[in-house]
């Protein structure tokens, strides 16, 4: 999506392994050197550990690519096996034929392996077994692994075993019952996360391989990327990819620190403020932000909203969007001026009249009031692009520089500006400025075309299924099926998958709330408000 925008040949931060993007930091190179040395060492165990995403698999793949020609390597990727299954996996990797009667016999398979090892030793070949995710090995299998090191000649061990796993592997092998195994570990190496300098080099390396000819991430962005990913390559990839997408949607050719924080908030699922905010406001502000965030989630899940001073709501017959002409002001100043009014009740008092519905402070939970008037709340975490798709006014949660949360109504949206409304106050703000304060939380109202219930899926039938089929036909511009209209069959499931694929939803063939909300918006309700284009 964003590759051509940045002049890239492909996505530089895909989490799928690609040898072209291999980057070995000094720590990874040192770990690789340890493993390569171990292949020609006297045998026994070598242990490589590291947190999830620190690059253990990268080191193992590099080891396989650089293993000497005289080495035969068995790579075991599924450690959740019995001792017999473990032995069978080693034999399979080394292409050893095991007769059917011997497949359930550990002793028979060890004898076959030992015969192979003696033959390999006579041909000056080394045999290496690499066990990935070794922290998942059972005690019985670990004991079997230890016994394999007894396969030896008078002068040399015949088998080198490399255990690769998460940090808990170190605790497992140090258990009293596994002390004999621990004593045979001849080398231990633990992968640390990347340093700030290594993170910068890692990001630039991947961008250059993808075809970048200029700096895309600013220096503050690289610092934030390291801080928020804690130097873990896999998380760096995920956040950096989201940050590039965010820059693309805002038509920005440089990724800034705020874009990285926004991307990280989407990855971690909660708002992330700039580090100086926490230094400036201290622990009390952090606690306040958490309390306010908790209040938001209460209203998103139909909980009773926290008490917030609310201005007198406008009359239902006078939608707030038309109460005053759009203003031009700084968003930070707007939030500071109207902070006391930016709670749950005022936001619903602004949103409900747009649907020709009313809201009464103190008359119950906002979403309950909406439901009593034929509407439903749909809360989600997403992007402005998704809100454009849904095309309905939304309550969005903004977090200001002090960590305080504000709920405003996004009543209009075009490519460059967002139109915000709160009671009788309005503001047109550049989309790029909005991204500094909005971390993706939104709530829209919609009018369900059928009584809400479970998601529609294969095998169901009824009026809701008939609506789904006819709506997909209208959006797709083709006539609906004349027979079986109310049956959710495999053909309808494929239509749903096609719709989800076109609109970048999760492709599962199930018409859940998100799919139905978007489809209902595209079908078009003449009485429903939309995110209209705002003027300059």
N, C-alpha and C positions, 0 to 999 in steps of 0.2 A: 504493500500500500504506500509506504513512505519512501521506498528505496529510490525511485526516480527523482523525488523531491530533493533528496540530499545528494543525488549523483552517485548512488551506490549500485553495485551490480547485484547484490542480494542482501538479506538481513544479516547484519554482523553479530547479533546477539541471540541467535537461535540457540535453544538449549540442547538441540540434537547434536551429537558429536560430529565434527567435520575436521579431518586432519589438517586442512588448510589453515584453520584458525588456531592450531596448537600454539599455546604460549606457556613456556616453562619459566616460572620465576626462579630465583636463586634457590628457594626452598624446594620447589618441585624438582629442579635439576639435581639437587643434592640427594633427594629421595630416590630418584631414578638411578643415580650412580650407585647408591647403596644396593638396590635390587639387582642391577647388572653385575655388581661384584659378587652378590650372593649366589648367582647362577653358577659361577666357577669356584665357589667356596667349598668347604669340606662337607656341606650338608647340614641338616637340622632344620630349624625354623627361623624365619625372618618375619617380623611383625610390622605392618604399616597401618597406622591409624590416622584419623582426622575427622573433624565434624562433617555433617552432611553438606555437600556442595563445595568442599575445599579443594577438590581436584584429584581424589584418589583414583577415580576411573580414568582420568586423563593420564596419570602416571602409569597405570597398568597398561593402557593402550600404547603408550610410548615404549614401555618395556617389551610388549609383544612385537612392536615394529622394529625394535633395535636388538632383539634377542640374537645371540650368536648362532651361526648356522649349525653348530654341533649340539644345540639344545632342542629337546623335545618338550613342549609345554602343554600341560592340561589345565584349562581354565574352567573352574567350577563356579557357575553363577547362581545356582539354586542350592543354598546350604540347608534348607529345611527338609532333610531327608533322613532315612534310617542309615545305620552303618552299612548295610548291604547295598542300599541305593547309592550311598556315597562311593563305595568301591566300584559299583557298576558305572557311575559317571566318570570316574578316572579312567577305567578301561575303555569306555566309549571314546573319550577325548584322545586317548593314545592309540585308538584303532586296534584294540586287542579283542580278539574273538573270545567270547565267554559262552560255553555250552549252556543250553537251557537249564539243565539240572543244577548248574553251578551258580545261577543268577541270584539265588536266595542264600548262598553260602558265603559268608565273609571269608572263611579260611580258604575255600577253593579259589576265590578271586584274588586273595593276597598271594597265593602260590603262583597264579598266572602272572600277576604283576611282578613278583620277585624274579621269575624266570626271564621276563622282559628286561628288568633292570640289570640283571647279570649280563645279558646279551649286549645291552646298550653300553655297559661299562667296558666290555671287551672291545667294542668298536669306538671307544673314547668319546662317547656321547653322554651328555648330561640330561637328566630328566627332572623337570620342575613341575610342581603342582601349585597353582595359584587359586586360592579360595576367596572369592569376593563376598562381602557382607558376612564375614566370618563370625560376627557377634551373634548371629542367629543359629550357629551350630549348637546342637544339643550336647550335653555332657558326654553321652555315649559316643557320639561321633567324634568329639574332641579327643576322647581316649583312643579311638581307633586311629585318628590322625597321629597321635603320639606313637602308637605301636608301629606305624609305617616307618618311623625313623630307625627302627631296629633292623630294617633291611639294609645290610651292609656287608662289605668284605672285611678282611682282617685289617685293612688300612684306611678304608674310606666309606663314608655314607653313600648310599646309592640314590637317594632321593632328596631333593631340596624342596621344602614346602614354604610357601609365602602366604601368610594370613593377612588379609586386607579387611579392615572393618572400622566401625565407628568407635569413639573413645571408650565406650563401655567394654569393648573387647579386652582392654588392659585390665579392667577389674575382673572380668570373667577368668582370664588365664591365671590370675593371682589368687584364685580360690584355693583353700587348703587341699581340696580333693584333686586339683589339677596342678599341684606343685611340681610333679615330675615333668609335665609338659612345659611349665614355665622355666624350669631349669635348663631346658634344651633350646630355648630361644637364644640364638647367637647374635641377633641384631634387632633393635627396636628403633623405629623412626616415626615421629608424629608430625603430620602436616599442620602448620599454622596458617591462619588466614593471611591474605596479602597485606603488605604494608601500604600506607598511602601512596608512596612512590610507585610501588608495584601495581597498585590499582590503576594509576594513571597510565603506566606503560601498557598494561593489559588492555585497557579500553582503546588506546590509540593503535595498538597492534591490530586489534580486530577490525577497527574502522579502516585502517589502511589496506588490510587484506580484502575488505569489501569494496574498495575502490575510492575511498575518501581522499580528496586532494587538499582539504583544508580542515582546520580545527572546528569540530561540530559542538563539542562539549566545552563550555567555558571553564576556567580554573575553579571558580566557586562550585560549579556543577560537579566537577570531578571530586572535590573535597566532600561535598554532600553525598555523592554516590558511595564513596568509601565509608563515610560515617554511618549511613543508613543500611548499607549491605554488610557492614562490619568486616569488609575484606573477603567475603566468601564469594568466589567466582560465580557460582550458579545464581545467587541472588543479585549480583552485579548485572548479570545478563538479563534477568527478568525486569529489574527496575530500569536499566538503560533502554531496553526495548520499548517499555511503556513510555519513557520520557521522549524518545524519538517520535513515537506516535502522537504524544501530546503536542510536541512542537509542530508537527505536520498539521494537525487539526487547527492550530493557531497561526499557521502560515509564518512560523519563525524558523529561520535557518540556523539558529544557535540554540543549544539546550542550556538553560540557565539553572541556577540552584533551586529556584522556586518550582520549576518544571520537574526536577528530580524529586523534590519533596512531594509534589502532587502524585507523581508516579508511584513513589514508595507508599503513600497513603492508600492507593488503590491495591497495591500488592499486600500490604499488611492489614488492610481492612479498617483503619482508623486514621483520623487526621494527624498529620505530623507538622509541627511548627518548626520555624527556623531555630537553630540552637541559641541565638542571642535572645530570643523571646524568653526562654527558660532561665537564662542567666539574669535577665533584667527583672523578671517578675517573681522569681523564687518559688519555693514550694507551695506557698499559699495560692498563687495563681494557677499552678498545675492542678492542685486539688479542686479549685473552682471550675477549671475546664472539664475535669472528669465528671463533676457533678452535673454540669450543663449537658455534657454529652450523654450522660445517663438519662437525663430528662428527655432528650431528643428521641432516644431509642424507646422510651416509654410511650411516647405518642405515636411513633412509627408502628409499634406493636399493640396499639389500641389501649395502652395503659393511661391512667389518669395523668394529665400533664402537670408539671410543676407549677406552683403559683407564680405568675409573672404579672407585674403591673401592666394593665391593658388599657389602651385608649378606647373611647366609646366607639363600638363598631358602626360602620356605615349601614344605612338602611338597605334591605334586600333589593329594593327596586332601583337602586342607584349603584351599579357596579363601580368598584373602586378604580378600575382602570381609567374611567372617564372623569374622575373627580378633579384632576388637575393636569395641566399640560406637562409633558415630559420635561424633566430638569436636566441640567448639565452640572455635575459636581464630582468631586473626588469621592470614591467609594469609601475610603477610610473615614473621611469627615462625615459622610452620610450615616455610617454605622455608629459613629460616636454621637451624632446628634439624635438619632432615633433609637439608641440602644435600649432604652426603657420600654419601647413599644414592640421590640422585635422578638416576641415570644410566640408560643404555639397558638394561643387564642387569637391574637391580632392577625396572625397569618391566615388562619381559617376564616376569620371574619372578612378577610380580603378575598380569599379564593372562592368560598361558597357562593357569594352573589354572582360570580361570573357564570355559574351554572344555574342561575335563577333560583338559588336555594338560600336559606337563611341560617345564621349562626347566632346562638345566644350564649353569652358568657355565663358559666355556672349551671348550664342546663344539661350537663353530661359530657362525656368524652367527645371530642370533635368528630372522630370517625364514626361513632355511634349516631351522632346527629346527621352526618352525611348519609349513612345507611338508611336512616328513617325516611330520607327524601329520595330514595332510589339510586343512591350513588355508592361507590365503593372506593376505599383508599387503596392505593397501590404504592408501596414504599420500595425503593430500589437504590442501589449504588451503581452509578454509571457515568456517562460522559454527556457533553452537550450534543454530540452527534446522536446519541440515543434519545435525548429529549426532542431533538428535531424530528426524529422518526415518529415518536409517539404524538408529537404535535399537540400537546395539551399544556395549559398553564400548570406550573408546579411550585410547590413550596420547596425551597432549597435552603440548606444549612450552610451559613458562612461563618468562618472562624477568623476573628480579627487578630491583629498583631499582639494583643494582650492575652490571647487564648480564649476569649469569650465568644460564645456561639450566638448567632442571630438567625432567625427564620424569616425569610422574605418570600414574596411571590414573584417568580419569573413569569411575567405576563406576555412578553414578546421577545423574539430572538431572530436576528438575521446573521449574515456572515461576519459582520464586524461588531455589532452592538447587542447588548442584552437590556431589556426594559424591565426594571425592578419596581415593584409596588409594595407599599406598606401603609395601610390605612389611606390617608389622603396625600401621602408623600410619594413621589415617583422619581426615578433616576434612570437615565440612559448611560450605561457604562460600557467601555470597550471590552470585548470578550476576553482579551488578554489580561485585563485587570481583574476580571471576575475569577480567572483561574488561580489568582494568588490567594484567594480566600475560600474558594469552594473546593471541597475534597470528594465530591461525587454523590453525597447523600441527597436524595430528593423524594418527594411524594407527590403523586398526581391523583386526581379524582377521575373516575370514569363511570359510565352508566352501562352495567352489564346487559347484554342482549338476551340473556337467559339467567335463571336463578343461579347464583354462584355456588360452586361445589368443588368436587375433586377435578383434577385435570382430565381432559378428554384423551382417551388412548384406545389402542387397538381392541376391538371386541365390544366397545360400548355402542349404545344406540339410543335414539330419542331426538327431541327437537333441537337440543344443543348441537348434536352432531350434524343435523340437517342445516342449521345456521352456519356451522363451520364449513361445510362443503360448498354451500352457495356463496359464502363470502370469499372463499379462496377462488372460486370461479369468477366472481366479479373483479377481484383484484388481478387475476391472471388473464382476464379478457377472453374467457372461453365458457361455453355453456356447461352447467352442472350436469352430473349424471342423472339420467331420468329414472333409473331404478336403484333401489337400495340407498336413497338419499340420507336416511337416518341411521345408517350402519357405518361404523368406523372400521372399514376394511383396510387391507394392505395398500390398495390404490390411494386411499385417502391419506394414509400414513406417509406415503411417498410424496404426495402433494404438500403435506405439512413440512416434511424435511426440505423440500425445494424452497418453500417460503422461508423457512428458518435460515437456510443457506444464503438466500439472496439478501436477507436483512441482517446477517451476521449475528444470529441468535445461536444458542446451543442447539445443534442438530441432533435431535433424538426422536423425532416423529411423534412427540407427545405435545398436545395443545395445552400447555400450562398457562398460568395467568399472564406471563410476559408476552407469550405468543398471541393470546386472545386480545390483550389490551392493544397491541400494535395492529392486529388485523382489524379490530373494531375502529381504530383511528383511521385506517386506510379506506375502509368501507365508507366512512363518513356519516356522522350524525349531524343533521343541519342545525340542531339546537345546542351542539357542544361548542364550547369556546376553543380557540386554537391559538398557537403561538404565532401571531401575525408579525409580518415584517415591520420593524420600527423605522421611523425616519431619522434623518440626521438633524 
